[in-house]
Amino acid sequence: MASTTYSPSPTTPLNIAVIGATGFGGSWLTKELISRGHRVTGLSRHPEKLGIHPLYTPKQLDITSDITVLAAAFAGFDVIVDEYGPHAAGFAALKYMPFLEVTRRVILAIKLARVPYFIKVGGTGSLHLPGQPHVSVLESPQWWLDYRRGIADSHAHVTYMEERLGPSGVALRGYRNARLALKAGTAGEVEEKVIKTYEQEVKNRDAAMEFVTACRTSFMFFEGRADFAWSFVSPSSLYRPGKRTGVYMWAYDVLPLKGDRNSAEAMEGRLHGISVADLAVAIADEAEERRHVGRHWTAWADLSDDTPAPSYVRIDE
Ligand SMILES: NC(=O)c1ccc[n+]([C@@H]2O[C@H](COP(=O)([O-])OP(=O)(O)OC[C@H]3O[C@@H](n4cnc5c(N)ncnc54)[C@H](OP(=O)(O)O)[C@@H]3O)[C@@H](O)[C@H]2O)c1
């Protein structure tokens, strides 16, 4: 485990492509890279949505295209960061497929185009529980419950989920309000039922399980490979819009926890998180410094500021 405070890099500007530059993670990352003087090409179906900046080139690409089409689009960059994801299309789009198929094709195209460095953004689910290297986070019902409780306890996180995921975000707001009432000692039968119903659904099978499983499995396309240069970053559990502190901690492979970090018992209130702005700092550092080549890593930061922040950013603001 290590801590990093970003200080402007003395390296020469890089030529970087961001797949999904208009998305949640991609837009904040593009803004961060541009602020450091790097040239960024945004690859997505509507890359022009991000705005206009002298260091930004939008290049239209459907990531489900043939591998040869992808390879042609990937050629010539120093680094490619994959921030492709289905969240922007709403909760119904959080499927096992096409995420895995897209990741498979992208890796083949990265190899074909001989891209010097490929950074893949995945999810928390591929990290493993402390002391249990064969148990990924998503296999822990306790993690799911404590994850949902952690999200619900943050006004900023619930606001983000409402904005992006529609009905699922609305259900989360109801759960948050019921939890607040319970803590305040004002909960009645209605609030108790809301909490019980919500948590029962999480315990049975959380609605995000399918997509989180896809992200977890996508890591298997990377682990142990030395035939291309990659890095796989898993945002820590509570990943949401928020302040850019510029300071983050990182670790390899294991779910980061507050308190006893070797114990996965009673994780409520112990899950770490990171703002999308700070994860962008960590990924930009990695693009410049290449400290985690061939490694699966996570990053977390101070999330004590619970002010809602935008999910997406434009570069010409
Ligand atoms: N959001 C979260 O809370 C969260 C949590 C943990 C991990 N992650 C991970 O972070 C990564 C990025 O997710 P995100 O939520 O930041 O992304 P997002 O907001 O859903 O953005 C998705 C991006 O992918 C692009 N895209 C979608 N379909 C495409 C296609 N067919 N061809 C080309 N581009 C396409 C979109 O651009 P166009 O519409 O212009 O094509 C958009 O820029 C994913 O691996 C996700 O699992 C996200």
The ligand as an ORCA input file, in Angstrom:
! r2SCAN-3c Opt
* xyz 0 1
  N     -19.895      4.082    -13.182
  C     -19.588      3.415    -12.108
  O     -20.161      3.630    -11.042
  C     -18.493      2.421    -12.158
  C     -18.161      1.757    -10.998
  C     -17.120      0.879    -11.016
  C     -16.458      0.624    -12.205
  N     -16.817      1.254    -13.354
  C     -16.113      0.906    -14.594
  O     -15.564      2.025    -15.254
  C     -15.545      1.752    -16.659
  C     -16.181      2.903    -17.378
  O     -17.515      3.045    -16.918
  P     -18.221      4.483    -16.820
  O     -19.418      4.296    -15.973
  O     -17.216      5.477    -16.450
  O     -18.630      4.700    -18.334
  P     -19.978      5.385    -18.953
  O     -20.290      6.668    -18.302
  O     -21.047      4.362    -19.031
  O     -19.441      5.754    -20.390
  C     -19.359      4.832    -21.377
  C     -18.514      5.360    -22.499
  O     -18.426      4.305    -23.424
  C     -18.790      4.810    -24.691
  N     -19.454      3.767    -25.448
  C     -20.571      3.063    -25.090
  N     -20.871      2.195    -26.078
  C     -19.937      2.364    -27.057
  C     -19.708      1.768    -28.334
  N     -20.496      0.808    -28.804
  N     -18.646      2.183    -29.053
  C     -17.830      3.168    -28.604
  N     -17.985      3.761    -27.399
  C     -19.038      3.364    -26.657
  C     -19.707      5.994    -24.453
  O     -19.577      6.977    -25.468
  P     -20.587      7.181    -26.702
  O     -21.970      7.158    -26.135
  O     -20.158      8.502    -27.279
  O     -20.307      6.038    -27.627
  C     -19.122      6.568    -23.173
  O     -18.104      7.488    -23.480
  C     -16.287      0.436    -16.869
  O     -15.381     -0.623    -16.986
  C     -17.065      0.296    -15.590
  O     -17.270     -1.039    -15.244
  C     -17.812      2.160    -13.356
*
